[in-house]
Amino acid sequence: MFSFLIIPCLALTLWFYRERKADAWLWTALTYIGLMALCSQYYNSYAAASGWDYLIPLILRDFLTLGMVGLVQRFAVTRQIPLWQAILMMLGLYAASRMIPVPYPAGELSAITYAEDGEYLVDLNLKTTTEAELQAWAVARGFSVRRAFQMTDAGATELDEYYLLDVPAFNELTTEQLENSQLFDWVEGNEVIQLKDPITSVAQTQPNRLGVNDPDIDKQWALGALNMSAYYQLLAQQPKPAKPARLFILDTGVEGNHADIRSNYRSHQSGYDNDEHGHGTHCAGIAAATTNNGIGIASPNAQGFVEVSSIRVLSKRGVGTQQGIIQGMLEAADNGADVISMSLGGRSAASKRRSYNQAVSYARRNNCIIVAAAGNSNRPAADHLPAGAAGLITVAAVDRELQRATFSNTLQNIERPICAPGVNIYSTFPRGQYKQFSGTSMACPLVAGLIANLRALNPDLDTDSAWQILHRTGRDLNNGDLTGRLIQPAAALRELINS
């Protein structure tokens, strides 16, 4: 904000310095009314994207800076300091204010951009064009093209006909030009996904008597709010499943040897069993930390019910592409996933979601349930992917008062909406640590972990029946049309057992 406020401040200082009119108070008032109007417009825009909880530090930073600028301005107008010195001081204040960090919600994602090494996902029109002809067309224009996806059952999806088209920076090529070329049945951008830095805070404790011995359970307010004591009692009465459900975390990797995860962890590929970012490990602990083991935290997972695995689709900087995420979905589905948890995504062109829909459909054909975070932009999740894709369960976040978290995307026009706690969630972190983050990224694995336990008891549970159970047994909230119902794990488990 201060980047555009500094201009009128400097202009006002110059005007005062030259003119020094008697009606200066009027011009001052009008100027600062204008500044406040600009502030209001900016802050409302920021709040819509991030939520008012994250706006307070920004307001404090900018208004403190403006106050100091006003003081410098007064010194200049009264000739206590030279004009050039006042201008330098104002610019210095501006530069210093930019160095003060301002928080953003965990998992908040960037604007739509395309991958530099493969900007387009194109579905080849096999009726008119062969792969060899596509390669020749690309080479003649200085492009490169390669197959986008690999899957076990290529005949089950059109994704085996998708190619990744890389267009060098000096070439200008639009989606419309590709669509008009008659070479392709479908064209969409290979969008880049970027996790923003998560918000951390000091974990607040409260007495929790949930019938399990994990020492940090008093830092997990969400488990108390969800009446997990009844869930754990009911789960303890159930026989161990013949085969544990396989839960895949698609994220930045998972620290598989974390003391609170390793007994439930099943390695898919060794390269995925570490996490230099932390987001994936945090999500894995929420979904499947070992409960009642005398270590750290608890989760919906009972020992022997769920095995958690990792597929890395985001880099150590939290960056990934649409193509990489979809390939991860196919890889999980081809390797026995019962549930896939996806705490990632971003705003997307509403009409360009065919590849995501195809991937979800492929996973469902492989008897896999996909759970996705709604996103943290305080906007409709229907405009985000994968949250708005067809065929999956989308999760919004609520706070300790069981109100929609200010950052959480909304779930109107979403096929299968549900919500779970997602503010100040304490969970596992790399190098054996634990941290507290907020975001729909934290709500999503809580739902995915619960569904995985239900799936362990009933391997025939599919996406529709899983959501119906969560919805029927869920708790209505204020503005529930924006969040879906709040999961009630004990009630959901009880309905599954009695069905």
C-alpha positions in Angstrom: 0.0 0.0 0.0 2.7 2.5 1.0 4.2 2.2 -2.5 1.4 4.4 -3.8 0.8 6.5 -0.6 4.4 7.8 -0.7 3.7 9.7 -4.0 0.9 12.0 -2.6 2.9 12.4 0.6 5.9 13.7 -1.3 3.8 15.8 -3.6 2.1 17.4 -0.6 5.4 18.2 1.0 6.7 19.9 -2.1 3.5 21.9 -2.4 3.7 23.1 1.2 7.4 23.9 0.9 6.8 26.2 -2.1 3.4 27.7 -1.4 2.9 27.8 2.4 -0.7 29.1 2.0 -2.9 30.0 5.0 -5.5 27.4 3.9 -2.9 24.6 4.4 -5.1 22.8 6.9 -7.8 22.3 4.3 -5.4 20.9 1.8 -4.0 18.6 4.5 -7.4 17.4 5.5 -8.4 16.7 1.8 -5.1 14.9 1.1 -5.4 12.6 4.1 -9.1 11.9 3.4 -7.9 10.8 -0.1 -5.2 8.7 1.4 -7.7 7.0 3.7 -10.0 6.3 0.7 -7.0 4.6 -1.0 -6.3 2.7 2.2 -9.8 1.5 2.5 -9.9 0.3 -1.1 -6.6 -1.5 -0.7 -7.4 -3.1 2.6 -10.8 -4.3 1.5 -9.1 -5.9 -1.6 -6.5 -7.5 0.6 -9.0 -8.8 3.1 -11.0 -10.4 0.3 -7.9 -12.3 -0.7 -6.5 -13.2 2.7 -9.0 -12.5 5.5 -9.1 -9.7 8.1 -7.1 -11.7 10.7 -4.0 -11.4 8.4 -4.7 -7.8 7.7 -4.0 -6.4 11.2 -0.1 -6.6 10.9 -0.3 -4.9 7.5 -2.4 -2.0 8.9 -0.1 -1.5 11.9 3.0 -1.5 9.7 1.6 1.0 7.1 0.0 3.4 9.6 3.1 3.5 11.7 5.1 4.3 8.6 2.7 7.0 7.6 2.9 8.6 11.0 6.6 8.9 10.7 6.3 10.3 7.2 4.0 12.9 8.6 6.5 13.9 11.2 9.3 14.3 8.6 6.8 16.3 6.4 6.2 18.7 9.2 9.9 19.2 9.8 10.3 20.0 6.1 7.4 22.5 5.9 8.6 24.4 8.9 12.1 24.6 7.5 13.6 22.6 10.3 15.3 20.2 7.8 16.2 20.8 4.1 13.7 19.6 1.5 16.2 17.1 0.0 16.8 15.5 3.4 13.1 15.1 4.0 12.6 13.4 0.6 15.5 11.0 1.3 14.1 10.3 4.8 10.6 9.5 3.4 12.1 7.2 0.8 14.2 5.5 3.5 11.1 5.0 5.6 9.4 3.4 2.6 12.3 1.1 2.0 12.5 0.1 5.7 8.8 -0.6 5.8 9.1 -3.1 2.9 11.6 -5.1 5.0 9.0 -5.8 7.7 7.4 -9.2 6.9 3.6 -9.4 6.5 1.9 -12.8 7.1 -0.3 -14.6 4.6 -2.6 -17.6 5.3 -0.9 -21.0 5.2 -1.2 -22.6 1.7 -2.3 -19.4 0.0 -1.5 -19.7 -3.7 -0.3 -17.3 -6.3 -2.0 -15.9 -9.4 -2.3 -18.0 -12.5 1.0 -18.5 -14.3 2.2 -21.2 -16.7 5.2 -23.5 -16.4 8.3 -22.2 -18.2 9.3 -25.7 -19.4 5.9 -26.7 -20.7 3.3 -24.0 -20.9 0.5 -26.0 -22.5 -1.3 -29.3 -22.0 -2.7 -30.4 -25.3 -5.0 -33.4 -26.2 -3.9 -34.6 -29.6 -6.6 -35.1 -32.2 -5.8 -38.7 -33.2 -8.3 -38.5 -36.1 -6.3 -35.9 -37.9 -2.8 -36.1 -36.5 -0.2 -38.7 -35.6 2.4 -38.3 -32.9 5.1 -38.1 -35.6 3.2 -35.3 -37.4 2.9 -33.5 -34.0 6.6 -33.7 -33.5 7.3 -32.4 -37.0 4.9 -29.5 -36.5 6.6 -28.6 -33.2 10.2 -28.8 -34.5 9.3 -26.6 -37.5 8.2 -23.8 -35.1 11.0 -24.2 -32.6 8.8 -25.9 -30.0 9.3 -29.1 -28.1 6.7 -31.6 -27.2 6.6 -34.7 -25.0 4.0 -37.0 -23.5 2.4 -35.5 -20.4 1.3 -38.5 -18.4 2.0 -42.1 -17.7 -0.5 -44.5 -16.3 -1.0 -48.3 -16.0 -4.4 -48.5 -17.8 -4.0 -46.1 -20.7 -7.3 -47.3 -22.2 -9.2 -46.0 -19.2 -8.6 -42.3 -19.8 -7.9 -39.8 -22.5 -5.0 -38.5 -20.5 -2.7 -40.9 -22.5 -3.4 -38.6 -25.5 -2.1 -35.5 -23.7 1.2 -33.9 -24.5 3.2 -31.2 -22.8 4.0 -28.4 -25.3 7.0 -26.1 -24.5 7.1 -22.8 -26.2 10.3 -20.7 -26.1 10.0 -17.2 -24.7 10.6 -15.6 -28.1 7.6 -17.3 -29.6 4.2 -15.9 -29.1 1.4 -18.5 -29.1 -2.0 -18.3 -27.6 -4.5 -20.9 -26.6 -6.8 -19.8 -29.3 -4.2 -20.3 -32.0 -3.6 -23.8 -30.7 -7.3 -24.6 -30.7 -7.7 -23.2 -34.2 -4.8 -25.4 -35.5 -7.1 -28.5 -35.8 -4.3 -30.6 -34.2 -5.9 -30.8 -30.8 -9.2 -31.8 -29.2 -8.4 -29.8 -26.1 -5.9 -27.1 -24.9 -5.3 -25.8 -21.4 -2.4 -24.0 -19.7 0.0 -26.0 -17.5 -0.6 -23.9 -14.5 2.0 -23.3 -11.7 1.1 -24.0 -8.1 2.9 -22.0 -5.4 2.4 -22.5 -1.7 2.9 -19.3 0.3 4.8 -19.5 3.6 2.5 -20.8 6.3 1.5 -18.9 9.4 3.1 -20.1 12.6 2.0 -19.3 16.1 2.6 -20.6 19.6 0.4 -23.6 20.4 -2.1 -22.9 23.1 -2.9 -25.7 25.5 -6.2 -26.7 27.1 -7.1 -29.8 29.1 -8.0 -32.7 26.9 -9.1 -36.0 28.2 -9.6 -38.1 25.1 -8.6 -41.5 26.4 -5.3 -41.6 24.6 -1.8 -41.1 26.0 -0.2 -38.8 23.4 1.5 -36.1 25.5 0.8 -33.1 23.2 -2.9 -33.8 22.8 -3.6 -30.7 25.0 -2.3 -28.6 22.1 -4.8 -30.2 19.7 -8.0 -28.2 20.3 -9.5 -29.6 17.2 -9.7 -33.1 18.6 -11.6 -31.9 21.6 -14.0 -29.9 19.4 -14.7 -33.0 17.4 -15.4 -35.2 20.4 -12.6 -37.5 19.4 -12.8 -39.3 22.8 -16.1 -41.0 21.7 -14.4 -41.8 18.3 -11.4 -43.4 20.0 -13.6 -45.5 22.3 -15.7 -46.8 19.4 -12.7 -47.4 17.2 -11.0 -49.5 20.0 -13.9 -51.9 20.0 -13.5 -52.7 16.3 -11.5 -55.6 15.0 -8.3 -54.8 13.1 -9.1 -54.6 9.3 -7.8 -57.4 7.2 -5.9 -54.9 5.1 -5.0 -51.3 6.2 -6.3 -48.5 4.0 -3.5 -46.8 1.9 -3.5 -43.0 2.3 -1.3 -41.0 -0.1 -0.3 -37.5 0.7 0.4 -35.5 -2.5 2.6 -32.6 -1.3 6.2 -31.6 -0.6 7.2 -35.1 0.6 6.8 -36.6 4.0 9.5 -37.2 6.7 8.7 -40.9 6.9 11.1 -41.6 9.8 9.4 -39.0 12.1 8.9 -40.7 15.4 5.2 -40.0 15.4 4.6 -41.1 11.8 7.1 -44.0 11.0 5.0 -46.9 12.5 2.2 -45.9 10.1 4.4 -45.0 7.2 4.8 -47.2 4.1 7.4 -46.0 1.6 6.2 -45.7 -2.0 9.5 -44.4 -3.3 12.5 -43.5 -1.2 12.9 -40.2 -2.9 9.6 -39.1 -1.5 10.4 -40.0 2.1 11.9 -36.6 3.1 10.5 -33.1 3.2 12.7 -30.0 3.0 9.7 -27.7 3.0 7.5 -29.1 5.9 4.0 -28.7 4.5 3.7 -32.4 3.5 4.9 -33.7 6.9 2.5 -31.4 8.8 -0.4 -32.7 6.7 0.7 -36.3 7.1 0.7 -36.0 10.9 -2.8 -34.5 10.9 -4.1 -37.4 8.9 -2.1 -40.3 10.3 0.2 -39.6 13.2 0.3 -42.7 15.5 -2.3 -42.4 18.1 -1.9 -43.6 21.7 1.8 -44.3 21.3 3.0 -42.0 24.1 4.6 -39.7 21.6 3.6 -36.3 20.4 0.1 -36.0 18.9 -3.0 -38.0 18.0 -4.8 -38.3 14.7 -8.0 -40.1 13.4 -5.7 -43.1 12.7 -5.7 -46.1 14.9 -2.7 -48.4 14.7 -3.1 -51.0 12.0 -5.9 -49.2 10.2 -4.1 -46.8 7.9 -0.8 -46.7 6.1 0.3 -43.3 4.9 2.5 -42.9 1.9 4.0 -39.9 0.0 4.2 -38.7 -3.5 6.2 -35.4 -4.0 4.4 -33.1 -6.4 5.7 -29.8 -5.0 9.3 -28.8 -4.7 11.2 -27.8 -1.5 10.0 -24.2 -2.3 6.4 -25.4 -2.5 6.2 -25.1 -6.2 4.6 -27.5 -8.6 2.7 -27.7 -11.9 -0.7 -28.9 -13.0 1.0 -31.6 -15.0 3.1 -32.8 -12.1 0.1 -32.9 -9.7 -2.1 -34.8 -12.1 0.8 -37.3 -12.7 1.0 -37.7 -8.9 -2.8 -38.5 -8.8 -2.3 -41.2 -11.5 0.7 -42.6 -9.8 -1.2 -42.9 -6.5 -4.2 -44.5 -8.2 -1.9 -47.0 -10.0 -0.2 -48.0 -6.7 -3.1 -49.0 -4.6 -4.3 -45.7 -3.1 -7.5 -46.0 -1.1 -7.6 -42.2 -0.3 -5.6 -39.3 -1.8 -5.2 -36.1 0.3 -4.4 -33.0 -1.7 -3.6 -29.8 0.4 -2.7 -27.8 -2.7 -4.2 -25.9 -5.6 -4.9 -22.4 -6.9 -7.2 -20.2 -8.8 -7.8 -21.5 -12.3 -9.7 -20.7 -15.5 -13.1 -22.1 -14.8 -13.4 -23.8 -18.3 -10.0 -25.3 -18.2 -10.3 -28.2 -15.9 -10.7 -31.2 -18.2 -7.4 -32.8 -17.3 -8.1 -32.6 -13.6 -11.6 -34.1 -14.1 -10.0 -36.9 -16.2 -7.5 -37.6 -13.4 -10.2 -37.8 -10.7 -12.3 -40.1 -12.9 -9.3 -42.4 -13.4 -8.7 -42.5 -9.7 -12.3 -43.3 -9.0 -12.2 -46.2 -11.6 -9.3 -47.5 -9.5 -11.5 -47.4 -6.3 -9.8 -44.4 -4.9 -11.3 -41.4 -3.0 -9.8 -38.0 -3.5 -10.0 -35.3 -0.8 -8.9 -31.7 -1.7 -8.4 -28.5 0.3 -10.8 -25.7 -0.7 -8.0 -23.1 -0.8 -7.2 -20.0 1.3 -8.3 -17.0 -0.8 -11.7 -16.3 0.8 -13.3 -16.8 -2.6 -15.5 -19.5 -4.2 -13.6 -22.8 -4.3 -15.4 -23.6 -7.6 -12.9 -21.2 -9.2 -10.0 -23.2 -7.9 -8.4 -26.5 -8.8 -8.3 -29.2 -7.8 -10.9 -28.1 -5.3 -13.5 -27.4 -8.0 -12.9 -30.5 -10.0 -15.7 -33.0 -10.5 -15.8 -36.2 -8.5 -13.9 -35.4 -5.3 -14.6 -34.2 -1.7 -13.7 -30.5 -1.0 -12.8 -29.4 2.5 -13.3 -25.9 4.0 -11.7 -24.7 7.3 -13.3 -23.5 10.5 -11.8 -21.8 13.6 -12.0 -22.5 17.3 -15.5 -20.9 17.4 -16.5 -23.3 14.7 -17.0 -20.3 12.3 -15.6 -20.4 8.8 -12.0 -19.4 8.9 -11.6 -15.9 7.4 -9.2 -17.2 4.8 -11.1 -20.3 3.8 -12.6 -20.5 0.3 -16.3 -21.0 0.2 -18.1 -24.2 -1.0 -21.3 -22.9 -2.7 -21.7 -24.8 -6.0 -19.3 -27.5 -4.9 -20.5 -31.1 -5.4 -19.4 -32.6 -2.1 -18.7 -29.9 0.5 -17.5 -30.6 4.1 -15.5 -28.8 6.7 -13.1 -29.4 9.5 -10.9 -27.4 11.9 -8.1 -25.6 10.1 -6.8 -22.8 12.4 -3.9 -23.2 14.7 -3.5 -26.9 14.0 -0.5 -28.5 15.8 1.2 -31.4 14.0 4.4 -33.0 12.9 7.2 -31.2 11.2 10.6 -32.3 9.7 13.6 -33.2 11.9 11.3 -34.6 14.5 9.7 -31.3 15.3 6.1 -30.2 15.8 4.6 -26.8 14.7 1.3 -25.1 14.5 -0.1 -23.8 11.1 -3.4 -22.6 9.7 -5.1 -23.2 6.4 -7.5 -25.4 4.5 -4.4 -27.4 4.0 -4.8 -28.5 7.6 -8.5 -29.3 7.4 -8.1 -31.5 4.3 -5.9 -34.3 5.9 -8.1 -34.4 8.9 -11.0 -35.4 6.7 -8.8 -37.7 4.5 -7.5 -39.5 7.6 -11.0 -40.1 8.9 -12.2 -41.4 5.5 -9.1 -43.7 5.4 -10.1 -45.2 8.7 -13.7 -45.7 7.5 -12.3 -47.3 4.3 -10.2 -49.7 6.3 -13.4 -51.0 8.0 -15.3 -51.0 4.7 -13.2 -51.4 1.6 -16.3 -51.0 -0.6 -16.7 -47.4 0.6 -16.6 -45.1 -2.4 -16.5 -41.3 -2.8 -20.3 -40.8 -2.8 -21.0 -43.1 0.1 -18.1 -41.6 2.2 -19.3 -38.1 1.6 -22.9 -39.1 2.3 -21.9 -40.5 5.7 -19.9 -37.4 6.6 -22.7 -35.1 5.4 -25.5 -37.0 7.2 -23.7 -37.2 10.5 -22.1 -33.8 10.2 -23.0 -30.8 12.3 -24.8 -27.8 10.8 -23.0 -24.5 11.2 -23.8 -20.9 10.7 -23.4 -20.1 7.0 -23.2 -23.8 6.4 -23.9 -23.2 2.7 -20.4 -21.7 2.5 -18.6 -24.5 4.4 -20.7 -27.7 4.3 -21.3 -29.6 7.5 -18.6 -30.0 10.2 -17.4 -33.6 10.4 -18.4 -35.6 13.5 -16.0 -38.6 13.5 -17.7 -40.7 16.2 -21.1 -40.3 14.5 -19.7 -41.1 11.1 -17.9 -44.3 12.5 -21.1 -45.4 14.3 -23.2 -45.0 11.1 -20.6 -47.0 9.1 -20.6 -49.8 11.7 -24.4 -50.0 11.9 -25.0 -49.8 8.1 
